[in-house]
């Protein structure tokens, strides 16, 4: 799905988004918010603390392989 579809679903379901086919997809998941933190990146293995903010490259914004995850 496209990023806007994934964000809408993740917000309504209280979940995260990721791109399984991206190099970072197996490592991180993103929590989209309407807070000053914008999007919060989480390490899937919970080895690192969450990081606020995210600066996606154009490739991520145009991709159609976004997924909603727990």
URKA-V674104 format. One record per residue. PSI is psi in whole degrees, 0 to 359 (none if undefined). NEAR is the number of other ideal C-beta (glycine too) atoms within 8 Angstrom. Layout:
BEGIN
PSI_NEAR, PSI_NEAR
END
This chain:
BEGIN
162_8, 160_8, 320_10, 327_6, 318_9, 318_13, 315_10, 315_8, 317_11, 318_14, 315_9, 332_6, 356_7, 37_5, 195_9, 169_11, 157_15, 167_12, 100_12, 330_8, 355_6, 156_10, 330_3, 353_7, 329_10, 351_5, 326_7, 157_10, 154_10, 133_12, 105_11, 136_9, 167_8, 26_3, 172_5, 343_3, 347_8, 250_10, 139_10, 126_13, 131_12, 140_11, 127_10, 334_8, 2_5, 36_6, 340_4, 154_6, 156_3, 150_9, 128_7, 150_7, 156_8, 131_8, 89_4, 142_6, 164_6, 324_6, 316_6, 321_10, 331_8, 349_6, 152_12, 20_6, 25_9, 145_13, 152_10, 131_10, 162_8, none_3
END
